[in-house]
Amino acid sequence: QVQLVESGGGLVQPGGSLRLSCAASGSRFSTYLMHWYRQAPGQQRELVAGISSGGSTNYADSVKGRFTISRDNAKNTVHLQMNSLKPEDTAVYYCNARMGRIGGPYDYWGQGTQVTVSS
């Protein structure tokens, strides 16, 4: 019922910046918890950043001070501004929407967008 489409990935040099976007369908976007996850080859998927319906944010220690998650409820979008990128940030980045439903929360996932940080 909820579709998530990521965009903005690509190749960037160390120290550079990239802005990821996630477009969501649905009329209740403003109530969703939104997150960015990432997964590098051979690694577990890890939480990068999250933002609540009220705008509260949290970040993985590895990206604090460098990444900023934001949302625009009027446009049904969430963004991840990534600054001071490092090679270890290289991964597929996934948009996640988490919502309350009868019986418990439910997660929706985007298809992922590749971010490569390399000189």
HUDA-V806771 format. One record per run of one state. SS is the DSSP state (helix for helix, strand for strand, loop for the rest). FROM is the first residue (numbers start at 1). LEN is the number of residues. If there is no record, write none. Layout:
ss:from:len
SS:FROM:LEN
SS:FROM:LEN
This chain:
ss:from:len
loop:1:3
strand:4:4
loop:8:2
strand:10:3
loop:13:5
strand:18:7
loop:25:4
helix:29:3
loop:32:1
strand:33:7
loop:40:6
strand:46:6
loop:52:5
strand:57:3
loop:60:7
strand:67:6
loop:73:4
strand:77:6
loop:83:4
helix:87:3
loop:90:1
strand:91:11
loop:102:2
strand:104:6
loop:110:3
strand:113:5
loop:118:2
